[in-house]
Amino acid sequence: MKLKNYNLIGIVLLGILVLTSASSLVSASDDDDDGIDDDFEESNKRDISIEFEPNQIQIESSMRNGAKKDEIQLKLTFESEGLSVEISYESEMTSENSTEFEIEFEVTFRKLIEFVDMDDNGIYNSSIDDTIQEVLLDSFQPAIYTPINISGDTLLHYFIVNTTDGVFAAHIYLVEEFDIVNGTFIKPTQTKIDIEITDFNYINGSSQLALYTKLESEVEYEEDEHTENEEEGHASDETGVIIYGTDFAGFFTWTENATIDGVSKVVLGSPIEVDDDDENEQKMYLNYPRGSHIYHDPIMGVMEFPAAPFELPIVVIVSIISIVGIVGAILVVVLRRRRNIK
């Protein structure tokens, strides 16, 4: 009886060992150490094209491989209304001239507000707090563009947009494959927007800053405390806002800390409100502790909703099937021997 139990235990241990070895095939194929299997990464690479116009940059991104056809249109506009990032996403395009997008949304950074936090909650409220000054983001230098190689056939597209006075800058990153930029994981369907505020001319000695952020879409934004990157284990301590379409969602998220004069400090987002100038749009404030140099890294992007499950590469699937077959064959042999012993 003990011999039979040992045989069964041996089979179970063998199965666990072999399946564990199979799972290692997935991580072993991550040659660029970005946490994404190389075959899955290859199938999700995108082609990006860029067109420069005065005070505007038009960017198109589409799937490079596979049967799926989609398009992300990104428009960066920097003019008197502020710096805006507009994203439009279309899946399974029916024609080259199709303009029916699955989801469209826009985020605009309009002005910096110096305020004294009268209720000491760290969030700007114009009806309670003391507004010291408002600095419009309405004049910009020409954008600077730098392409950077990620691999042999993919690029990181890097843009810098500065205000004329150099106080406010946006560092904008788009990737053609999954990548880690300045410690932040980015998907090809996401845009990283690092906000930098340098040498703001404070008037009050105990004030702090709020960044007025306008949110535009045909669907109302909702607060999002569990971001896509958090749920997938690519980030922690993120929060943001999200809009839901039928099959896809658009989001604007940010880390809950910014680097203030070299020290990590908490960033608070205000509740979503009706925009000051357009009752059909929304607004919020990103609230920063006082500092001479503020650096913060929000992300915008689109995702399938609900998110598509992770797809194993064919080679791994075949390996697992083969291993299960081997374990089954071993089990059959052992059972036959046991019957012969009887």
N, C-alpha and C positions, 0 to 999 in steps of 0.2 A: 504493500500500500504506500509506503514511504517513497519507494522508487518511482511510482506513478506520479506522486505529487512533485518530486524533484524534476521529472521530465516536463511537466506542465509549467513549473516555475521557470525552467530553463527556456522554454519556448517564449513565454511572456517577456523575459529579460532580453532574449534575442530580438524580439519584435521591437521593444522599446529602443534598444541600441541601434537597430537599423533605421528606424523612423527618425531617431535623433540625428543620425548621419545624413538623412535626406533633407531634414530641415536646415542643416548647415550649408547645403548647396545654395540656398537662397542668399544667405549672408555672404557666402564666399564669392558670389558673383558681383559684389559691390566694389568694383575696382577703384572708383573715385571717392569712396568713403563719405558719400552724402546721405547714407541711410536708405537709398532706393536701389532695388535690384536693377542691374544694368540692362537686362532684356526689357523690363517694364519701362525703364527710362528711355531706351531707344524707340519704343513704340509710341512714346508721348512727346517726342521732340517736335518743336514748332519752327516754322519759317517766319521771320520778322522782316517787314519792309518799312521804310521810314521816308516821309516826305516833309521837308521843311518849308514853312511859310512865315511871313512876318508875324511875330507874336503868337505863333501856333506851330505845333508839330503833330502830324498825322501819322499814326502807327497802325499797321495791320499785322495780325498774327494768325497763322493757320496751321493745322496739323500737317506734319511733314510726311508721315507714314501711315499706312493702314487705309481701310475703306471709309472710315468716318470722315466726313467733311464738315468743318466748322470754321468760324472766323471770329476773332476778337478785334474790335476796332477801338483804339485808344486815342484820345485827342487831348493834348496838353495845350492850354490856352493861358497866356500871361499878358494881361492888359489892365485897363482901369478898374475892372470889376474884381481883380484879384487873380490868383493862380488857381485854375480849375483843372481837374482830371476827370474826363468823361470816358466811361467804358460802355461799350455795346457788344453783346454776345449773340451770335446766331449759330445754332446747331443744325446739322443735316440740311445744308443749303439746297434749295430747289433750283436755283439758277444763279448765274453770275451777277445778274442785276437785282437780285432779291434784296429788299431793305427791311424785311419783317424780322425784327430782332426778338430773341427769346426774352432778353432783359436789357434795360438801359438805366444807367444811374450816373450821377455826377457829384463830386465833392469839390467845393471851392474854399480856399483859404482867403478870407476877405480882409481881415485887419487884426492888429495886435492891440489889446486893451490893457492899459496899466490900471490897476485898481487896488484899493485897500479893503481887505477882507473883514468887513465889520462884524459878521456873525461867526467868523473864525472856523468856517467849514471847508476852506480851500477851494471853493467853487464860486465863480463870478455870477452874481445876480444883480442886474442893473437897478432893481427896485429896492435893494437892501444895501449893497456895497457902495463904497465911494469911488466913482469913476474919475480917475486922475486925467487920463488922456487916451485918445484913440488914434492909432497910426494906421492909415490905409495902406494896403499892399496894392498900389495902383501904378507903379512905374518899375519897369524891369530892364535889366541888361539883356543882350542877346544870349540865347541858350548856348551852352557848351556841350558838345557831344563827343563821347569817347567809346569806340568799340573795343572790347577786351575778349581775348580768346578764352573759352572755357575748355574746349577740347578741339580735336582736329577739324570738326565740322559744325561747331556751335559757338555762339557769341553771347557775351553779357553786354547789353546796351546801357550805357551810363550817360545820364543827362544832368547838368547843373543849371538851375534857374535861380538867379539872384535879383533882389530888388536893386534899384539904382544906388541906394545908399549903402548896400551891402549888409544891412542888418538882418534881413530874412533871406534864407536860401533853402531850396529844395533839391535834394540829391535823389534822383529817380533811376531805378534799376529795373530792367526787364531781362529775362533769360530765355534762351531757346531750349534749355534742358534744366532739370532740377539742379539747384546749386545752393551753396551756403555763402552768403555775402555779408561780410562784417559780423559774423556770428549768427546771422538770421537765415533760416531755411526759406527758400523761395521756390515756388512751382512755376512752370511756364505759363500758367494761367493767372499769375499774380504779378502785381507791381509794387515794388518796395519804394516808399517815399520817406527819406530821412529828412526831418525838419531841423534846421539849424538857425538859431537866433544868436547874433553876436553883437555885443556892445550896445544893447538897447539903452537909449537916453532916458533913464528913470528921472522923474521929477520929485517923487515922494520917497523918503528914506526907508519906509516900511511896506512898500507895495510889492505886488507880484504881477504876473502876466497871464492873460487869457488869449487864446487864438480863436477868433470867431470863424466857425466852420459851417458853411452852408451845405445842406444835403438836398439834392434834387432827384426826383424820380416820379414815375406815374403811380408807384405804390409807396405807401408810407414806410419809413424806416422803423425798425424795432431794435431795442437794446439786445445785445448778444453777449452773454457772459461765458459761453462755452464755444470758443472759436474752432474753426476747422483744423488749424495747425495744432491746437491744444489736444483735440480729440484724437488726432493721429500721432501724438507724441513728438511733434516737431517743435513745440514751443510750450512755454509755461507763463503764467501771470499775464495773459492777454485779455483784453476786453474790446468791445466795439459795437457797431451797429450793422444791421443786416436787412435786406429786402428779399422777399420770397416771390419767385415766379412760379409757373406751373411745374416745371421740371428742373429749374436752375435757380440759384440764389446769387445775389451780389452782396459784397461785404466791404466794410471799412473798419479795420481793427488796428489796435496799437498795444504796445507793451505798457504795463502799468507803472513803469519806471523810466525816467529820462536821466541822462548824464548832465548834471548841473555843476559847472566849474570842476569837472573831474570826479564828482561824487554822485552816486546813484540815489535819486530821490523820487518819491511817489508823484505820479501824474494822475489827476482826476478828470474824468469827463463829466460834463454837466448833463442833466436830463435833457431829452430831445424836446424842443419847443417849436412853435410856429415861427417862421422866419420874419424878421423885422420888415422887409420890403415886399414880400410875396406870401400871402396867407395860404397859398397852395403848396408852399415848400416848407422845409424844416431847417432848424439850425441847432447847433450845440457848441460848447466851448471846451477846448483842451486847456487845462489850467496848469501852469508851470510855476514851481517855486522860483523865487527871485534868484538871478544869477547873471554874470557877464557873458557866459557861454552856455547855451542850452542845446542839447542834441537829443532828438527823439526819433523813433523809427516806426511809423505806421505802415500798414499794408492794405492795398485794395486788390480785389480780384473777383472771380466768378467760380462757382463750384456746382457740380451736379447735385440736385436735391431730390430725394435723399442721395447721399454720396455713393458713387459706384463702389462695389467691393473690390478689394485688391485682387489683381489677376496674377496667378503664378505663371512663370514661363513654361513653355511646352516641355522643355528638357526636364524640369523639376517634376511636372505632372507625370511624365512617362517614367521617371525614376521611382516615384512613389508607387505607381501602379505595379511596376516590376518588383519592387520590394515586397509589397503586399502579396503578390503572387508567389514569391519565394517563401515567405513565411507560411503561406497556406500549404505549399507543397511539403515543407518540413513537417507541418502538423499532420498531414495525411500519412507521411512515412512513419512518424512516431506512433500514430494510432494503429497502423497496420502491424507494426512490430509488437505492440502491446497485445493485439488480438492473437498473434502467433504464439506469444509467450503463454497466453492462456491455454 
